[in-house]
Amino acid sequence: MGSSSRERNERACECCFVSASTLFRVRSDANQPWKFLCQACQQTLKSTSSTYLYGGTWKKKKRN
């Protein structure tokens, strides 16, 4: 077996469209689709939504 790279391309925040190496999977309501947001947008949503849901973290560089 050969070694494979555990690093992926950066992705853009679905709110502000800034590229980020770490994004947070969140939704503002259980009836809304999941979105990947940067830390700044995630913190804003978290502080303004009483029904905020966290669904995990996406990282450019995966753990081994």
TACORMO-V276043 format. One record per backbone hydrogen bond with DSSP energy under -1.0 kcal/mol. CO is the residue of the C=O (numbers start at 1). NH is the residue of the N-H. E is the energy in kcal/mol with one decimal. If there is no record, write none. Layout:
co=CO nh=NH e=E
co=CO nh=NH e=E
//
This chain:
co=6 nh=62 e=-2.9
co=11 nh=20 e=-2.7
co=13 nh=17 e=-1.2
co=18 nh=13 e=-2.2
co=20 nh=11 e=-1.6
co=21 nh=60 e=-3.1
co=23 nh=58 e=-3.1
co=24 nh=37 e=-2.6
co=25 nh=55 e=-3.9
co=26 nh=35 e=-2.7
co=27 nh=53 e=-2.6
co=29 nh=32 e=-1.7
co=35 nh=26 e=-2.8
co=36 nh=14 e=-2.7
co=37 nh=24 e=-3.2
co=38 nh=42 e=-2.5
co=39 nh=43 e=-2.4
co=40 nh=44 e=-1.8
co=41 nh=45 e=-2.5
co=42 nh=46 e=-2.6
co=43 nh=47 e=-1.9
co=44 nh=48 e=-1.4
co=45 nh=49 e=-1.9
co=53 nh=27 e=-1.9
co=56 nh=25 e=-2.8
co=58 nh=23 e=-2.7
co=60 nh=8 e=-2.6
//
